[in-house]
Amino acid sequence: MTEETEFKEELLTIIKALTSKIEELEKTVYSQDNLLMKSGYVVAETPTPVIDNVIGSSVADVSSMDWSDIHKMVENAGGQ
């Protein structure tokens, strides 16, 4: 394997791990039995940070995607 291929595989592994952790966190925060939401420690309606990139990117805007769409995008990028 070339160095570039190894780097891409490592980066894809990191992205997969982060998306799964975020997905689990989202399930925990929005759970009906979640005491953090009920007590007011976690607020679901918070401002969303925005970054305006001048340079175009080949990555789609994931803020409006469902988890199934994100998983498909990772699979298309070479993941499992």
Buried (B, 14 or more C-beta within 10 A) or exposed (E): EEEEEEEBEEEBEEBBEEBEEEEEEEEEEEEEEBEEBEEEEBEEEEEEEEEEEEEEEEEEEEEEEEBEEBBEBBEEBEBE
